[in-house]
Amino acid sequence: LITNSNFSSGLDHWTVNLGTNSDCKAVVTTDSAGDTCIHITGTGNYCGLFCSPVSFNRNQVTTGSVLVKGTGKLNRAGIGGGPASNFGTISTEFYSKVGSTVQAASSTNSFWIYFDTVDSVVDIYIKFAKLELGSHTTDWCPSPTEILTQADYAKIQAAIVALGGSLK
């Protein structure tokens, strides 16, 4: 349900939340598995990213999740507003899934990926953000709006051929 949830377009559709010390930074990088990820650093709480707007049914239970590793404490990975039930543990050695389940207070909100400090530092790598309807998480997959269909491919191919090019 989130545009650019694998960060393949960098931080398009995402905004850095500067945190309580206004020093949060987010840098696009590639991890050892070859996946695009975001390196988030800062010294204040609420350090991270948000994507807005995200639409869903009011009062719908939603679960947001992200794969994460590094130093920090999950504040929220999910829609903003309302009390959340956080899950998962952050490791400094390997990626693990963390997230939050919350009932939507309105039909439009922001998707937050916010961290609080551990020993006055946030130093986190994140990848594969996901927002789902319901209270159970599943494996990451692209947003349905980002999947190229055969019909889409045919249109692109026709446009390239019309311009004198070819696909091989």
C-alpha positions in Angstrom: 0.0 0.0 0.0 3.0 2.3 0.0 4.6 3.8 -3.1 8.4 3.1 -3.5 8.4 0.7 -0.5 11.6 -0.9 -1.7 13.3 2.5 -2.1 14.3 1.6 -5.7 13.6 5.3 -6.6 15.7 6.5 -3.6 13.6 8.7 -1.3 10.9 9.6 -3.9 7.6 9.8 -2.0 9.4 9.8 1.4 10.4 12.7 3.7 13.0 12.7 6.4 11.7 13.4 9.9 14.5 15.4 11.5 13.8 14.1 15.0 13.8 15.9 18.4 17.4 17.1 17.8 16.8 18.2 14.2 19.8 16.2 13.0 18.4 13.1 11.4 19.8 12.1 8.1 18.7 9.5 5.6 21.1 8.3 2.8 20.2 5.8 0.1 22.8 3.0 -0.2 23.1 -0.7 -1.2 23.6 -3.4 1.4 25.7 -6.6 1.2 22.8 -8.5 -0.3 22.5 -6.0 -3.2 19.2 -4.5 -1.9 18.6 -0.8 -1.9 18.3 0.4 1.7 18.2 3.6 3.7 20.9 4.4 6.3 19.3 6.6 9.0 21.4 8.4 11.6 20.7 11.0 14.3 20.9 11.8 18.0 17.2 12.5 18.8 14.0 10.5 19.1 11.5 10.3 16.2 14.4 10.0 13.8 13.3 8.4 10.5 11.1 8.7 7.4 7.5 9.2 6.6 5.4 8.7 3.4 2.3 10.8 3.0 -0.6 10.5 2.2 -1.5 6.9 2.6 -5.2 6.1 2.2 -7.3 3.3 3.7 -10.6 2.7 5.4 -11.2 4.5 8.6 -11.2 2.2 11.7 -9.3 -0.4 9.6 -6.6 -2.3 11.5 -3.3 -1.9 9.7 0.1 -3.4 10.2 3.3 -1.7 9.1 6.6 -3.3 9.0 10.2 -2.9 7.8 13.4 -4.9 7.8 15.9 -3.2 10.0 19.4 -3.6 11.5 21.6 -1.3 13.6 21.3 0.7 16.8 18.0 2.3 17.8 14.6 1.6 19.4 11.5 1.3 17.2 9.1 4.1 17.8 6.7 3.3 15.0 6.7 1.5 11.7 3.2 2.0 10.5 0.5 4.7 10.2 0.8 7.7 12.5 -1.7 8.6 15.2 -3.4 6.4 17.8 -1.8 3.9 20.1 0.3 1.2 18.5 1.3 -2.3 19.4 5.0 -2.6 18.4 6.6 -5.9 17.6 10.1 -7.2 16.7 13.6 -6.8 18.0 16.4 -4.8 16.3 19.8 -6.5 15.9 23.1 -4.9 15.1 24.2 -8.0 13.2 21.3 -8.9 10.8 18.0 -7.7 9.4 14.9 -8.5 11.4 11.3 -7.5 10.9 9.9 -4.8 13.2 6.6 -3.0 13.0 3.4 -1.8 14.6 -0.3 -2.6 14.5 -2.8 0.3 14.9 -6.4 1.0 14.1 -6.7 3.8 11.6 -8.2 7.0 13.1 -8.9 8.6 9.7 -9.0 7.5 6.1 -5.8 9.4 5.2 -2.6 9.5 7.2 1.2 9.1 7.0 3.2 6.0 7.1 6.0 6.5 9.7 9.3 4.7 10.2 10.6 6.4 13.3 13.3 5.3 15.8 14.3 6.5 19.2 17.9 6.6 20.4 19.8 3.9 22.2 22.7 5.5 24.2 21.9 8.8 22.5 22.3 7.4 18.9 20.2 6.2 16.0 22.3 4.3 13.4 19.8 2.1 11.5 19.6 0.5 8.1 16.1 -0.2 6.7 14.6 -1.9 3.7 11.3 -3.3 2.4 8.8 -1.1 4.1 5.3 -2.5 4.1 1.8 -1.5 5.1 -0.9 -4.2 5.2 -4.6 -4.3 6.1 -5.2 -6.5 9.2 -3.0 -7.5 12.1 -0.7 -10.1 10.6 2.5 -9.5 8.6 3.5 -11.3 5.5 6.6 -11.2 3.4 7.4 -8.0 1.5 6.2 -7.6 -2.1 5.9 -4.6 -4.3 2.9 -2.3 -4.1 0.3 -3.4 -6.7 0.6 0.0 -8.4 4.3 -0.6 -9.1 3.9 -4.0 -10.8 4.4 -3.9 -14.6 1.7 -5.9 -16.4 2.1 -7.6 -19.8 -0.3 -4.9 -21.2 2.0 -2.2 -19.7 5.0 -3.8 -21.3 3.3 -4.1 -24.7 2.5 -0.3 -24.6 6.1 0.5 -23.8 7.4 -1.8 -26.5 5.0 -0.2 -29.1 6.2 3.3 -28.1 9.8 2.3 -28.5 9.2 0.7 -31.9 7.2 3.8 -33.0 10.2 5.9 -32.2 12.4 3.7 -34.4 13.9 1.5 -31.6 13.6 -2.1 -30.7 13.7 -4.4 -27.8 15.9 -7.5 -28.0 
